[in-house]
Amino acid sequence: MATETHDSTRTTCCIVGGGPGGAVLALLLARKGVDVTLLEAHPDFDREFRGDTIHPSVMELMDELGLAERLLEMRHSKVRSFTLQTPTGPFTPVDMSRLKTKYPYITVMPQTSFLEFITQEAERYPNFRLVMGARVQELVEEGGVIRGVRYDRREQDGSHSNHEMRALLTIGADGRGSRVRRLVGFEPIKTSPPMDVLWFKLPREEGDPEGVLGAFGSGHGAVALDRFDYWQAGYIIPKGTYPELRHAGIEQLQRFYAELVPEFADRMGHLQDWKQVSLLSVESSRCPRWYRPGLLLIGDAAHVMSPVGGVGINYAIQDAVVAANVLAEPLIASQRRLVDLNPSYLAAVQRRREWPTRMIQAFQAQVQRRILAPALRSKVPFKPPGFLRLLLRTPVLRDLPARIVAFGVWPVHLKD
């Protein structure tokens, strides 16, 4: 029979969400001597259809931490360019090979491996604590200041325990469906990009290429991400058309995907049921305010990114770097004196990250409006727009898309 227990503990910084942003921030704060507790709602880091891309800006951060070479010893592949197969021939909008960086490529590595690597590194510091299976239920608020969280945890023996984690600062890094954001009552401003994505698995066979495959046809598109043991396949459709496709049957999805990626036609039979398919309803949003006294949101909790360019992980980790740069010293001072953190430091994090976030979302919106939306509405074969082909032939401008995807609009680095 399940039993219920209660306890209360204290930490300086409680980070809710063990994704890339939360895990990297926990490591950076722990390195600086901040007492930090990372709460992850799931019992492990293994999640289907998580992003597996580590961009050059993140690899440069790993290099600054002295971790890049060890990270690259783990199983991975490198993607130096992204080529779309179109009815009019191959088209390469992003080529990182010319970028001036030690890491002119996207590192493709299972996010599970990356998160385990980062948290194992953080566990070298005695002031770091990781709690798995911790589902936040409430915020602790006193006098208008967030003082921590209450969470429940199901133990391995089946017992159920309730906990209170008191903290000088609580950070919501719990993704696009952020519970912390809902609990604090922040409403993001949402836009609705013109597409949705269906994700499913396809078997990998000997002789398959490595990295990323992509194709665009008449009114739909396809992507395939190399997961070493299988392909994570994505089928891009106009927003809102999933019910119609589902009504037509799984055979319709098999046929459409095989038309776009004919080299996978012989393995589409492995997709036999809609239960094997996950729908990602694509959205983009940004909270007008990212903080309250005692609380800060970062990553998708503060701003959900469209999948265009795959920059969501990149931006969450950049948020983490800026937060660590701004907050580490004030948190240590507050930790020593047991006084509240001045909210001006939280405002400074939003101020430094809000402009780059607005800029990249504007860039994504332009790609969606001028390229993806026309392509998904069209009944004729997709043809890259003339302005984009001209940009990619202009030496001064041709690397701009690659730079934006690799580093965002404002690269960040660790504070000495």
NORWO-V76394 format. One record per residue. RES is the residue in one small letter. SS is DSSP state (H for helix, E for strand, C for the rest). Layout:
res=RES ss=SS
res=RES ss=SS
This chain:
res=m ss=C
res=a ss=C
res=t ss=C
res=e ss=E
res=t ss=E
res=h ss=E
res=d ss=E
res=s ss=E
res=t ss=E
res=r ss=E
res=t ss=E
res=t ss=E
res=c ss=E
res=c ss=E
res=i ss=E
res=v ss=E
res=g ss=C
res=g ss=C
res=g ss=C
res=p ss=H
res=g ss=H
res=g ss=H
res=a ss=H
res=v ss=H
res=l ss=H
res=a ss=H
res=l ss=H
res=l ss=H
res=l ss=H
res=a ss=H
res=r ss=H
res=k ss=C
res=g ss=C
res=v ss=C
res=d ss=C
res=v ss=E
res=t ss=E
res=l ss=E
res=l ss=E
res=e ss=E
res=a ss=C
res=h ss=C
res=p ss=C
res=d ss=C
res=f ss=C
res=d ss=C
res=r ss=C
res=e ss=C
res=f ss=C
res=r ss=C
res=g ss=C
res=d ss=C
res=t ss=E
res=i ss=E
res=h ss=C
res=p ss=H
res=s ss=H
res=v ss=H
res=m ss=H
res=e ss=H
res=l ss=H
res=m ss=H
res=d ss=H
res=e ss=H
res=l ss=C
res=g ss=C
res=l ss=C
res=a ss=H
res=e ss=H
res=r ss=H
res=l ss=H
res=l ss=H
res=e ss=C
res=m ss=C
res=r ss=C
res=h ss=C
res=s ss=E
res=k ss=E
res=v ss=E
res=r ss=C
res=s ss=E
res=f ss=E
res=t ss=E
res=l ss=E
res=q ss=E
res=t ss=E
res=p ss=C
res=t ss=C
res=g ss=E
res=p ss=E
res=f ss=E
res=t ss=E
res=p ss=E
res=v ss=E
res=d ss=E
res=m ss=C
res=s ss=C
res=r ss=C
res=l ss=C
res=k ss=C
res=t ss=C
res=k ss=C
res=y ss=C
res=p ss=C
res=y ss=C
res=i ss=E
res=t ss=E
res=v ss=E
res=m ss=C
res=p ss=C
res=q ss=H
res=t ss=H
res=s ss=H
res=f ss=H
res=l ss=H
res=e ss=H
res=f ss=H
res=i ss=H
res=t ss=H
res=q ss=H
res=e ss=H
res=a ss=H
res=e ss=C
res=r ss=C
res=y ss=C
res=p ss=C
res=n ss=C
res=f ss=E
res=r ss=E
res=l ss=E
res=v ss=E
res=m ss=E
res=g ss=C
res=a ss=E
res=r ss=E
res=v ss=E
res=q ss=E
res=e ss=E
res=l ss=E
res=v ss=E
res=e ss=E
res=e ss=E
res=g ss=C
res=g ss=C
res=v ss=E
res=i ss=E
res=r ss=E
res=g ss=E
res=v ss=E
res=r ss=E
res=y ss=E
res=d ss=E
res=r ss=E
res=r ss=E
res=e ss=C
res=q ss=C
res=d ss=C
res=g ss=C
res=s ss=C
res=h ss=E
res=s ss=E
res=n ss=E
res=h ss=E
res=e ss=E
res=m ss=E
res=r ss=E
res=a ss=E
res=l ss=E
res=l ss=E
res=t ss=E
res=i ss=E
res=g ss=E
res=a ss=C
res=d ss=C
res=g ss=C
res=r ss=C
res=g ss=C
res=s ss=C
res=r ss=H
res=v ss=H
res=r ss=H
res=r ss=H
res=l ss=H
res=v ss=H
res=g ss=C
res=f ss=C
res=e ss=C
res=p ss=E
res=i ss=E
res=k ss=E
res=t ss=E
res=s ss=C
res=p ss=C
res=p ss=C
res=m ss=E
res=d ss=E
res=v ss=E
res=l ss=E
res=w ss=E
res=f ss=E
res=k ss=E
res=l ss=E
res=p ss=E
res=r ss=C
res=e ss=C
res=e ss=C
res=g ss=C
res=d ss=C
res=p ss=C
res=e ss=C
res=g ss=C
res=v ss=E
res=l ss=E
res=g ss=E
res=a ss=E
res=f ss=E
res=g ss=C
res=s ss=C
res=g ss=C
res=h ss=C
res=g ss=E
res=a ss=E
res=v ss=E
res=a ss=E
res=l ss=E
res=d ss=E
res=r ss=C
res=f ss=C
res=d ss=C
res=y ss=E
res=w ss=E
res=q ss=E
res=a ss=E
res=g ss=E
res=y ss=E
res=i ss=E
res=i ss=E
res=p ss=E
res=k ss=C
res=g ss=C
res=t ss=C
res=y ss=H
res=p ss=H
res=e ss=H
res=l ss=H
res=r ss=H
res=h ss=H
res=a ss=H
res=g ss=C
res=i ss=H
res=e ss=H
res=q ss=H
res=l ss=H
res=q ss=H
res=r ss=H
res=f ss=H
res=y ss=H
res=a ss=H
res=e ss=H
res=l ss=H
res=v ss=C
res=p ss=H
res=e ss=H
res=f ss=H
res=a ss=H
res=d ss=H
res=r ss=H
res=m ss=H
res=g ss=H
res=h ss=H
res=l ss=C
res=q ss=C
res=d ss=C
res=w ss=H
res=k ss=H
res=q ss=H
res=v ss=C
res=s ss=E
res=l ss=E
res=l ss=E
res=s ss=E
res=v ss=C
res=e ss=C
res=s ss=E
res=s ss=E
res=r ss=E
res=c ss=E
res=p ss=C
res=r ss=C
res=w ss=C
res=y ss=E
res=r ss=E
res=p ss=C
res=g ss=C
res=l ss=E
res=l ss=E
res=l ss=E
res=i ss=C
res=g ss=H
res=d ss=H
res=a ss=H
res=a ss=C
res=h ss=C
res=v ss=C
res=m ss=C
res=s ss=C
res=p ss=C
res=v ss=H
res=g ss=H
res=g ss=H
res=v ss=C
res=g ss=H
res=i ss=H
res=n ss=H
res=y ss=H
res=a ss=H
res=i ss=H
res=q ss=H
res=d ss=H
res=a ss=H
res=v ss=H
res=v ss=H
res=a ss=H
res=a ss=H
res=n ss=H
res=v ss=H
res=l ss=H
res=a ss=H
res=e ss=H
res=p ss=H
res=l ss=H
res=i ss=H
res=a ss=H
res=s ss=H
res=q ss=H
res=r ss=H
res=r ss=H
res=l ss=C
res=v ss=C
res=d ss=C
res=l ss=C
res=n ss=C
res=p ss=H
res=s ss=H
res=y ss=H
res=l ss=H
res=a ss=H
res=a ss=H
res=v ss=H
res=q ss=H
res=r ss=H
res=r ss=H
res=r ss=H
res=e ss=H
res=w ss=H
res=p ss=H
res=t ss=H
res=r ss=H
res=m ss=H
res=i ss=H
res=q ss=H
res=a ss=H
res=f ss=H
res=q ss=H
res=a ss=H
res=q ss=H
res=v ss=H
res=q ss=H
res=r ss=H
res=r ss=H
res=i ss=H
res=l ss=H
res=a ss=H
res=p ss=H
res=a ss=H
res=l ss=H
res=r ss=H
res=s ss=C
res=k ss=C
res=v ss=C
res=p ss=C
res=f ss=C
res=k ss=C
res=p ss=C
res=p ss=C
res=g ss=H
res=f ss=H
res=l ss=H
res=r ss=H
res=l ss=H
res=l ss=H
res=l ss=H
res=r ss=H
res=t ss=C
res=p ss=C
res=v ss=C
res=l ss=C
res=r ss=C
res=d ss=C
res=l ss=H
res=p ss=H
res=a ss=H
res=r ss=H
res=i ss=H
res=v ss=H
res=a ss=H
res=f ss=H
res=g ss=C
res=v ss=C
res=w ss=C
res=p ss=C
res=v ss=C
res=h ss=C
res=l ss=C
res=k ss=C
res=d ss=C
